[in-house]
């Protein structure tokens, strides 16, 4: 049974299973079951678990693999048509050991098949007709690399649940600050990985790094 519009506060073990306490806009509800599957995302699940276990003011680690993506041109595909076996999901995964201890860098390769052409046309400094003609020639040669850098726990990456005042909700504090060494290691790993893909005929165009 799906029950929308509930805010889960905590769970409690009982002799018959588990009890879940949740709130609607103005009421508190209790639901009971034999078992509980906690699947509220990393941050939401942590909040529920910490509150349920009474683990206030106890730091727990939080990780966020630094991610960036690099569009490339694969020269071997210039002017050729897309094969039927190409799709918009990852078609190749590579793992690179960066040489700095056991730190790993993972890259997934995507072909540009699922997105619409107009999303790229606005990025080309040409007129509409010329942009469309250019894209028809190079669309099949796009290979997009999704780079996932390894992340590890440190005291500067933590999540803490603070108990709220009476009649006020609890507060979740999140601190995430990679070290200078971690930040400096990412471009070095990216350069090594892109050098390997250049040898496969993929010319990197740029690197885009979304925020954490």
C-alpha positions in Angstrom: 0.0 0.0 0.0 1.4 3.3 -1.1 0.9 6.2 1.4 2.0 9.6 0.0 2.4 12.8 1.9 4.1 11.3 5.0 7.2 12.5 6.7 8.9 9.5 8.5 10.2 10.5 11.9 11.7 7.2 13.3 11.2 3.5 13.5 11.0 1.3 16.6 11.5 -2.4 17.2 8.6 -4.3 18.6 7.9 -7.9 19.6 6.0 -8.5 16.4 8.3 -6.6 14.1 8.8 -2.9 13.6 6.7 0.3 14.1 7.2 3.4 11.9 6.2 6.8 13.2 5.4 9.4 10.6 3.7 12.8 10.3 1.2 14.2 7.9 0.5 18.0 7.7 -1.2 18.0 11.2 -1.2 14.4 12.5 1.1 11.8 13.7 0.6 8.2 12.4 2.0 4.9 13.4 2.3 1.9 11.0 3.4 -1.6 12.0 4.9 -4.4 9.9 7.0 -7.5 10.2 10.0 -5.9 8.5 11.3 -2.5 7.4 13.2 -1.6 4.2 14.8 1.8 4.7 15.3 3.4 1.3 15.1 7.2 1.7 18.4 8.0 0.0 21.8 8.3 1.7 21.0 11.5 3.6 17.4 10.8 4.4 18.1 7.2 5.5 20.9 8.4 7.8 18.6 11.0 9.4 15.9 8.4 10.1 18.4 5.8 11.4 20.2 8.2 13.7 17.0 9.5 15.2 15.6 6.0 15.6 18.8 4.8 17.4 19.1 8.0 19.5 22.5 8.7 18.0 22.4 12.5 18.4 25.6 14.5 18.2 27.5 11.5 16.8 29.4 12.2 13.5 29.0 9.7 10.8 30.9 9.7 7.5 29.4 11.0 4.3 31.0 10.5 0.9 30.4 12.0 -2.6 32.5 10.7 -5.4 33.7 13.7 -7.4 32.2 13.5 -10.8 33.0 15.2 -14.1 32.2 14.5 -17.7 34.3 15.0 -20.8 32.8 15.1 -24.4 35.2 13.7 -27.0 35.3 13.3 -30.7 36.1 9.8 -32.0 37.8 10.4 -35.3 37.2 6.9 -36.6 33.5 7.6 -36.6 33.5 11.0 -38.4 31.0 11.0 -41.2 29.8 7.5 -40.5 26.2 6.6 -39.4 25.3 5.3 -36.0 25.1 1.6 -35.7 21.8 0.0 -34.5 23.6 -1.4 -31.5 24.5 2.0 -30.2 22.3 3.5 -27.4 22.3 6.2 -24.8 23.5 4.0 -21.9 27.1 3.3 -20.9 28.8 1.0 -23.3 32.2 0.7 -21.8 33.7 1.0 -18.3 37.4 1.6 -17.6 39.3 1.5 -14.3 42.5 3.4 -13.8 44.8 3.0 -10.8 46.3 6.4 -10.5 49.6 5.3 -8.9 48.8 7.3 -5.7 48.4 4.4 -3.3 45.3 2.3 -4.3 43.2 5.3 -5.5 41.0 4.4 -8.5 39.4 6.5 -11.2 36.5 5.0 -13.1 35.3 6.2 -16.4 32.1 5.2 -18.3 31.7 5.8 -22.0 28.4 7.0 -23.5 27.5 7.5 -27.1 25.4 10.5 -28.0 22.2 8.8 -29.1 19.5 9.6 -26.6 19.6 13.5 -26.5 18.1 15.8 -29.1 20.2 17.6 -31.6 18.9 21.1 -30.6 20.6 20.7 -27.2 23.9 20.9 -29.0 23.0 23.3 -31.7 22.9 26.3 -29.3 26.5 25.6 -28.3 27.8 25.9 -31.9 28.8 29.5 -33.0 27.2 29.1 -36.4 23.8 29.8 -38.0 21.0 27.3 -37.7 21.5 25.7 -41.1 25.3 25.4 -40.8 25.0 24.1 -37.2 22.6 21.4 -38.3 24.8 20.3 -41.2 27.9 20.2 -38.9 26.1 18.1 -36.3 24.8 15.6 -38.8 28.4 15.0 -39.8 29.9 14.7 -36.3 27.0 13.4 -34.2 28.0 9.8 -34.6 31.5 10.5 -33.5 30.6 11.9 -30.0 31.8 9.8 -27.1 31.1 11.2 -23.7 33.3 10.1 -20.7 31.8 10.1 -17.3 34.6 10.3 -14.7 34.1 9.1 -11.2 37.0 9.9 -8.8 37.4 7.8 -5.6 36.3 9.3 -2.3 37.3 8.3 1.2 36.2 9.2 4.7 37.9 12.0 6.6 36.9 14.1 9.7 36.0 16.9 7.3 33.3 14.8 5.6 30.7 14.2 8.2 27.0 14.2 9.0 25.6 15.0 12.5 22.0 14.9 13.8 21.3 17.6 16.4 18.2 17.3 18.6 15.8 20.2 18.1 14.3 22.3 20.8 10.8 21.3 22.2 8.2 21.4 19.4 10.9 22.0 16.8 12.4 19.5 14.3 15.8 18.0 14.6 18.6 19.6 12.6 20.9 17.7 10.2 24.4 19.2 9.9 26.4 18.2 6.8 30.1 19.2 6.3 31.9 18.1 3.2 35.4 19.5 2.5 37.8 17.4 0.4 41.5 18.0 1.3 43.9 19.9 -0.9 45.7 16.7 -1.8 42.4 15.1 -2.9 41.5 18.1 -5.0 44.9 18.2 -6.6 44.9 14.5 -7.4 41.8 14.7 -9.6 43.2 16.7 -12.5 46.3 14.4 -12.5 44.2 11.3 -12.8 42.0 12.9 -15.5 45.1 13.8 -17.6 46.3 10.2 -17.4 43.0 8.8 -18.3 42.4 11.2 -21.2 45.9 10.4 -22.5 44.8 6.8 -22.8 41.6 7.7 -24.6 43.5 9.9 -27.1 45.5 6.8 -28.1 42.1 5.2 -28.9 41.3 8.2 -31.2 39.1 10.1 -28.8 40.0 13.8 -28.7 38.7 15.5 -25.5 36.9 18.8 -26.1 36.4 20.1 -22.5 35.9 18.9 -18.9 32.7 19.8 -17.0 32.6 19.4 -13.3 29.2 19.6 -11.6 29.2 20.6 -7.9 29.1 18.1 -5.1 
